[in-house]
């Protein structure tokens, strides 16, 4: 465990916007619960100083070295955490050092990424080259779906299980990590089992999540980051799948979420918190049961965020495992591939969408007790 001391320069992952900044440990406060680090961010006003416990410091602090600066640049590129101006070597405190090679090359191709929060091009970009070896896979023709939109009015139009619409388009070649689902004679069960293995990292988090719920420990939820927000981010910034596939997966995920959220994804131990956030108080008390989908209550609220999408990934594998064998075609396999990539996206962007250090239990309890 790295020991940090007062007045030490560090890189700190901000609680406010989940970005790495050049920082300094202003002081260390010792109390009955242990050490508290007071961190000041360079070029920020002191009112934005933040406090971290020793446990939090292991995740939020990094030593102030040029090597770590380049590592931070590489991670920002993986997440496409725009704007990249925050992650220049100058702003990270090493103006004379060479930047990360991939980071520098990407800025040459997309100079707008330095200042803008989105890229100019709306056409699909090729996947950002990774340092890890990749295997080229020939993907079948994509699903066709309506243009995905983040409008809240579209969030609750589902009256039955999601249906898949298939159509033929030109084949596309996409590079992905070790996806081996194009064997011609796999059964539906085989496809799902293979997919579940490849999605194991995110599914492991789901298992821990559900176990905590069974112990009446309501998992801390991501503030202001909704299902809609996360799906929009996946469409616009995760380039390991074609833009068409991303849009189709996002629409399919939203349909499944809206249809199954209240019956399959929310644990009984969470009911009072979920109902509190949905603001369905009636005559000073909460309704004892979940609302029906006809209630017009929006589902894309704060309560439904990162961990519920993780649960949805696991549920999707179960749901599609019951797909008739007649659906075992290239289009079906393509959708399953996209779910695997989506699971990878959730794992890679966890810190951006999920803060397990913030105590939302009290926040949600206060909401549920409001008249």
Long-range contacts (C-beta under 8 A, 24 or more apart in sequence): 1-58, 2-58, 2-61, 2-63, 4-37, 4-57, 4-61, 8-64, 9-64, 9-93, 10-39, 10-61, 10-62, 10-63, 10-64, 11-61, 11-62, 11-63, 11-64, 11-68, 11-69, 11-72, 11-92, 12-39, 12-41, 12-50, 12-52, 12-60, 12-61, 12-62, 13-59, 13-60, 13-61, 13-351, 14-41, 14-50, 15-50, 15-60, 15-355, 15-357, 15-358, 16-48, 16-50, 18-351, 18-352, 18-355, 19-81, 19-86, 20-62, 20-72, 20-76, 20-86, 20-87, 20-92, 21-86, 22-64, 22-91, 22-92, 22-93, 37-61, 42-93, 56-357, 59-357, 64-93, 66-94, 66-97, 69-93, 69-94, 69-97, 70-97, 70-99, 70-100, 70-103, 71-100, 73-99, 73-100, 73-103, 74-100, 74-102, 74-103, 74-131, 76-103, 77-102, 77-103, 77-106, 77-128, 78-128, 78-130, 78-348, 79-237, 79-348, 79-349, 79-352, 80-113, 80-128, 80-237, 80-238, 80-239, 81-352, 82-113, 82-116, 82-117, 82-118, 82-119, 82-237, 83-113, 83-114, 83-115, 83-116, 83-117, 84-113, 84-114, 85-114, 85-115, 88-114, 102-128, 102-129, 102-131, 118-236, 123-243, 124-239, 124-242, 124-243, 124-244, 125-239, 126-239, 127-174, 127-175, 127-176, 127-239, 127-240, 128-239, 130-177, 132-177, 134-175, 134-176, 134-177, 135-175, 135-176, 135-177, 135-178, 135-179, 136-173, 136-175, 137-173, 137-174, 137-175, 137-176, 137-179, 137-180, 137-182, 138-171, 138-173, 138-182, 139-171, 139-172, 139-173, 139-174, 139-182, 139-242, 139-245, 139-334, 139-337, 140-171, 140-182, 140-330, 140-331, 140-333, 140-334, 141-167, 141-168, 141-169, 141-170, 141-171, 141-330, 141-331, 141-334, 142-169, 142-172, 142-242, 142-244, 142-245, 142-248, 142-331, 142-334, 143-167, 143-244, 143-245, 143-248, 143-252, 143-331, 143-334, 143-335, 144-169, 144-244, 144-248, 145-247, 145-248, 145-251, 145-252, 146-251, 147-247, 148-231, 148-235, 148-247, 148-250, 148-251, 148-254, 150-228, 150-229, 150-231, 150-232, 152-228, 152-298, 152-300, 154-254, 155-228, 155-254, 155-258, 155-298, 155-299, 155-300, 156-258, 156-293, 156-296, 156-297, 156-298, 156-299, 157-258, 158-255, 158-258, 158-259, 158-293, 159-293, 160-259, 161-259, 162-252, 162-255, 162-256, 162-259, 164-252, 164-327, 164-331, 164-332, 164-335, 166-331, 169-244, 172-242, 174-240, 174-241, 174-242, 176-240, 176-241, 176-337, 176-341, 177-344, 179-337, 179-340, 181-333, 181-336, 181-337, 181-340, 182-333, 186-328, 186-333, 187-325, 187-328, 188-320, 188-321, 188-323, 188-324, 188-325, 188-327, 188-328, 188-332, 189-321, 191-328, 191-332, 191-333, 191-336, 192-317, 192-318, 192-320, 192-321, 192-336, 195-317, 195-336, 195-337, 195-339, 195-340, 196-314, 196-317, 198-340, 198-343, 199-313, 199-314, 199-317, 199-339, 199-340, 199-343, 199-344, 201-343, 201-344, 201-347, 202-310, 202-313, 202-343, 202-344, 202-346, 202-347, 203-310, 203-313, 203-314, 203-343, 205-307, 205-310, 205-347, 205-350, 206-307, 206-310, 206-311, 206-313, 206-314, 209-307, 209-310, 209-311, 210-267, 210-311, 213-267, 213-269, 213-270, 214-267, 214-269, 216-269, 218-269, 218-270, 218-273, 218-360, 218-361, 218-364, 219-307, 219-356, 220-355, 220-356, 220-357, 220-358, 220-359, 220-360, 220-361, 221-302, 221-303, 221-305, 221-306, 221-307, 221-360, 221-364, 222-302, 222-305, 222-306, 222-307, 222-353, 222-354, 222-355, 223-302, 223-355, 223-358, 223-360, 224-302, 225-302, 225-305, 225-306, 225-353, 225-354, 226-300, 226-301, 226-302, 226-304, 226-305, 227-254, 227-257, 227-299, 227-300, 227-304, 227-305, 227-308, 227-309, 228-254, 228-300, 230-305, 230-306, 230-309, 230-346, 230-349, 230-353, 231-309, 233-349, 233-353, 234-342, 234-345, 238-341, 238-345, 238-349, 240-341, 240-344, 240-345, 241-337, 241-338, 241-341, 245-334, 245-337, 245-338, 245-341, 246-338, 248-335, 248-338, 249-335, 249-338, 249-339, 249-341, 249-342, 252-335, 253-309, 253-312, 253-316, 253-342, 256-312, 256-315, 256-316, 256-319, 257-299, 257-304, 257-308, 257-309, 257-312, 258-293, 258-299, 259-293, 260-312, 260-315, 260-319, 261-299, 261-304, 261-308, 262-290, 262-291, 262-293, 262-299, 263-290, 264-315, 265-308, 265-311, 265-312, 265-315, 266-290, 266-308, 272-368, 273-303, 273-361, 273-364, 273-365, 273-367, 273-368, 274-303, 275-368, 276-364, 276-365, 276-367, 276-368, 276-369, 276-370, 277-301, 277-302, 277-303, 277-364, 277-367, 277-368, 278-303, 279-367, 281-370, 281-371, 284-371, 286-368, 303-364, 305-353, 305-354, 306-346, 306-350, 306-353, 306-354, 307-354, 309-346, 310-346, 313-339, 313-342, 313-343, 313-346
